[in-house]
Amino acid sequence: MTQALDQVLQFQRALHEQCSHETKPTGWARRLHVALAYLHRDEDESLETQILQATRAAADAFEFVDWLSAQMSQTDSTTALVLCERERQNNMWGVQDYYLGAWCLILGEEVGEVDRALFHRYQKGWAPVREEAVHVAAVALQIIECLLRRQVKGGVA
């Protein structure tokens, strides 16, 4: 998990400068949808390209969680929140090795949960949105982990 997390955090630092102007939650949701679309599009591309697109998705989600935390005046570490969620997922499902198309479906479901939470934010606040964004980041991180395991095995699924 360390290699995947390091990649995401490095990408996020570069992304932070580009995204500092993003001030609307719908803009962040759009970024998640675009990252998902690129990941799905690159299903037949090299593992390196797939890893790059999954890293982009995770970095966007990490950045969105940071933005949401600021809106809520929360100081929780995004990394700690995501790693806690990853641990919860591992305890529930174990290590998961799916093909990229299946991962895109799982990630798409999580992005849809962000959309639903955004739709209801005026009634329920920002906390459910942040919780769902953490799920997106955790799934994207898990995709990277899966792809890196596949890369170590020489591209074998």
Secondary structure, DSSP 8 states (H G I E B T S, - for coil): -HHHHHHHHHHHHHHHHHHTT---HHHHHHHHHHHHHHHHHGGGS-HHHHHHHHHHHHHHHHHHHHHHHHHTT----HHHHHHHHHHHHHHHH-S----HHHHHHHHHHHHHHHHHHHHTHHHH-SHHHHHHHHHHHHHHHHHHHHHHHHHHTTS--
